[in-house]
Amino acid sequence: MASNENLPPNVIKQLAKELKSLDESPPDGIKVVVNDEDFSQICADIEGPVGTPYENGVFRMKLALSHDFPHSPPKGYFMTKIFHPNVASNGEICVNTLKKDWNPSLGLRHVLSVVRCLLIEPFPESALNEQAGKMLLENYDEYARHARLYTGIHAKPKPKFKTGAISESTTALNVGQTNNETPSAATAIPSSVTDIKRVTTSAQDQQHMANVVVAATAGSASVVTTTQKREAGLAKVQADKKKVDARKKSLKRL
């Protein structure tokens, strides 16, 4: 079994420094899995870049370092199945950075970033998967369909559970329940903090609408009352006017 004993002390020191940097400030879409007991096998989870057939997938890969690293390049492998021109059936990665363009001064951050860029821009000219390379050149839509199929089957990210949401949901289940009461099937139980807020907001909205209806009804009643008063006043004025006219006629007769 490989261990840090296979690497020179100065290389171990440099790797430890690089791995710490990668852990504290990981490259975009890359998360290194650190194994302090064995720096010769470096694993990383790579998120499929947006806009590619690998989007929404998470791919585990590893860099296998030889005993004379960094004088010789590491070998890269995808441990997650992937349909890609530059990835062989055994997961081996073909990229110039790990072959003819290797330079001992290149750091792990650069190597990992190059591998992720390979998901954005494959090189079918140096294909290890001939089917994928040919398909990419002749029928991209078919290539993308195959790549998305592999991604959906093999590169599904693990679900992330939020402890806070779970505890809040548990609290919500116990609210208003006494004597071991269980909610009826028709009762909507909020399953997260967001749902609780949504239910609360909905209740507030309903109360607000009720207040608006009451106010509107009261307003309508007020308008009706005012109109009735105006009509009654107008009738009284007309009656008084008729009385005055009748008196005037009586005086003229006299």
C-alpha positions in Angstrom: 0.0 0.0 0.0 1.4 3.4 -1.0 2.1 5.9 1.7 4.1 9.1 2.3 7.2 7.0 2.8 7.3 6.6 -1.0 8.0 10.3 -1.4 11.0 12.4 -0.5 10.6 14.6 2.6 10.9 17.8 0.6 8.2 16.7 -1.7 5.9 15.8 1.2 6.5 19.2 2.7 5.6 20.9 -0.6 2.5 18.7 -1.1 1.3 19.4 2.4 1.6 23.1 1.7 -0.3 22.8 -1.6 -3.0 20.6 -0.2 -3.6 23.1 2.7 -4.0 25.9 0.2 -6.4 23.8 -1.9 -8.5 23.0 1.1 -8.7 26.6 2.4 -9.3 28.2 -1.0 -10.4 25.5 -3.5 -10.4 26.2 -7.3 -13.8 26.9 -8.9 -15.8 23.6 -9.0 -13.1 21.5 -7.4 -12.9 20.0 -3.9 -9.8 18.1 -2.9 -10.2 15.1 -0.6 -7.1 15.2 1.7 -5.6 12.0 3.0 -2.8 13.1 5.4 -1.4 9.5 5.5 -0.9 9.2 1.8 -0.1 12.1 -0.4 0.8 9.8 -3.3 -2.9 9.4 -4.1 -4.6 12.7 -4.3 -8.4 12.6 -4.9 -10.7 15.5 -5.9 -14.4 15.9 -6.7 -15.0 18.0 -9.8 -18.3 19.6 -10.6 -19.4 19.4 -14.2 -19.1 22.9 -15.8 -22.3 24.7 -16.5 -23.3 24.6 -20.2 -21.6 21.2 -20.8 -23.1 17.7 -21.0 -21.5 17.1 -17.6 -23.5 19.9 -15.9 -25.1 18.8 -12.5 -22.7 15.9 -12.2 -19.9 15.5 -9.6 -16.9 13.4 -10.8 -14.3 11.8 -8.5 -10.8 11.8 -9.9 -7.3 11.0 -8.6 -3.8 11.9 -9.3 -1.3 9.0 -8.7 2.2 10.4 -7.9 5.3 8.4 -8.6 8.3 8.1 -6.3 10.2 10.6 -8.4 7.5 13.3 -8.5 7.7 16.1 -9.4 10.3 15.2 -12.0 7.8 12.9 -13.6 4.2 13.8 -14.1 1.4 12.2 -12.1 -1.1 9.9 -13.8 -4.7 11.1 -13.8 -7.7 8.9 -13.5 -11.5 9.5 -13.4 -12.9 7.1 -10.8 -16.5 8.1 -11.8 -17.6 6.7 -15.2 -17.6 9.4 -17.8 -18.2 9.6 -21.6 -15.4 11.8 -22.8 -13.0 11.6 -25.8 -9.9 12.0 -23.6 -10.8 9.5 -20.9 -10.2 5.8 -21.4 -12.5 3.0 -20.3 -10.3 2.4 -17.2 -10.6 6.1 -16.3 -7.1 7.2 -17.5 -7.0 10.8 -18.5 -5.1 12.0 -21.6 -4.1 15.6 -21.4 -0.8 17.2 -22.5 -0.2 18.8 -19.1 0.3 15.3 -17.7 2.4 14.1 -20.6 4.6 16.1 -23.0 3.8 19.5 -21.5 4.6 18.5 -17.9 6.9 20.8 -15.9 8.1 20.1 -12.4 7.1 23.6 -11.4 3.5 23.0 -12.1 1.4 22.8 -9.0 -1.6 20.6 -8.1 -3.9 23.6 -8.5 -2.9 24.0 -12.1 -3.2 20.3 -12.9 -6.7 20.0 -11.4 -7.9 23.1 -13.2 -6.6 21.8 -16.5 -8.5 18.5 -16.0 -11.8 20.4 -15.3 -11.2 22.6 -18.4 -11.0 19.3 -20.3 -14.7 18.8 -19.5 -15.4 22.2 -21.2 -13.2 21.7 -24.2 -12.3 18.1 -25.1 -9.6 17.2 -27.6 -10.9 14.5 -30.0 -7.6 14.5 -31.9 -5.9 12.7 -29.0 -8.9 10.5 -28.1 -8.6 7.5 -25.7 -12.3 6.9 -26.3 -12.5 6.6 -30.0 -16.3 6.3 -30.0 -16.6 9.6 -28.1 -14.0 11.3 -30.2 -15.6 10.3 -33.5 -19.1 11.2 -32.2 -17.9 14.6 -31.0 -16.5 15.4 -34.5 -19.4 14.1 -36.5 -22.5 14.5 -34.4 -22.2 16.7 -31.4 -25.8 16.3 -30.4 -25.5 12.5 -30.2 -22.2 12.9 -28.3 -23.8 15.3 -25.8 -26.8 12.9 -25.4 -24.4 10.1 -24.5 -22.4 12.3 -22.1 -25.5 13.5 -20.3 -26.7 9.9 -20.0 -23.5 8.8 -18.3 -23.6 11.9 -16.1 -27.1 11.3 -15.0 -26.4 7.6 -14.1 -22.9 7.7 -12.7 -22.1 11.3 -11.6 -25.1 12.2 -9.4 -24.1 14.5 -6.6 -24.9 13.2 -3.1 -27.9 15.0 -1.5 -27.0 17.7 1.0 -29.0 17.8 4.2 -29.2 20.9 6.3 -29.3 20.1 10.0 -31.0 23.4 10.8 -33.9 22.8 8.4 -34.4 19.3 9.9 -34.5 20.6 13.5 -36.8 23.4 12.5 -39.1 20.9 10.7 -39.2 18.7 13.8 -40.1 21.7 15.9 -42.8 22.6 13.5 -44.3 19.1 13.7 -44.6 19.5 17.5 -46.2 22.9 17.4 -49.9 22.8 18.6 -49.8 19.1 19.3 -50.8 18.0 22.8 -51.8 14.7 24.2 -50.0 12.8 21.4 -52.3 14.4 18.8 -51.4 13.6 15.2 -52.1 16.0 12.3 -54.9 15.0 9.9 -54.1 14.2 6.3 -55.6 17.5 5.3 -53.3 19.5 7.5 -50.3 21.0 5.6 -47.2 20.6 7.8 -44.3 22.9 7.0 -41.2 20.8 6.2 -38.6 23.6 6.5 -37.9 27.1 7.7 -38.9 28.4 4.3 -42.2 26.5 4.4 -42.9 27.8 7.9 -42.3 31.4 6.6 -44.5 30.7 3.6 -47.3 29.4 5.9 -47.0 32.3 8.2 -47.0 34.8 5.3 -50.0 33.1 3.9 -51.9 33.4 7.2 -50.9 37.0 7.4 -52.1 37.6 3.8 -55.4 35.9 4.6 -55.8 38.1 7.7 -54.9 41.2 5.7 -57.4 40.2 3.0 -60.1 39.7 5.7 -59.4 43.2 7.0 -59.6 44.6 3.6 -63.0 42.9 3.0 -64.3 44.2 6.3 -63.0 47.7 5.6 -64.5 47.6 2.1 -67.8 46.4 3.5 -67.8 49.1 6.1 -66.9 51.6 3.5 -69.7 50.5 1.2 -72.2 50.6 4.1 -71.0 54.2 4.9 -71.4 55.2 1.3 -75.0 53.7 1.3 -75.8 55.5 4.5 -74.5 58.8 3.2 -76.4 58.5 0.0 -79.6 57.7 1.9 -79.1 60.8 4.1 -78.6 63.0 1.0 -81.7 61.6 -0.7 -83.8 62.2 2.5 -82.4 65.7 2.8 -83.2 66.5 -0.8 -86.8 65.2 -0.4 -87.2 67.4 2.7 -86.0 70.4 0.8 -88.4 69.7 -2.0 -91.2 69.3 0.4 -90.4 72.6 2.1 -90.2 74.3 -1.2 -93.7 73.0 -2.1 -95.0 74.4 1.2 -93.5 77.8 0.4 -94.9 77.8 -3.1 -98.3 76.9 -1.7 -98.2 79.8 0.8 -97.2 82.2 -1.9 -100.3 81.2 -4.0 -102.5 81.6 -0.9 -101.2 85.1 -0.3 -101.8 86.1 -3.9 -105.4 85.1 -3.7 -105.9 87.3 -0.7 
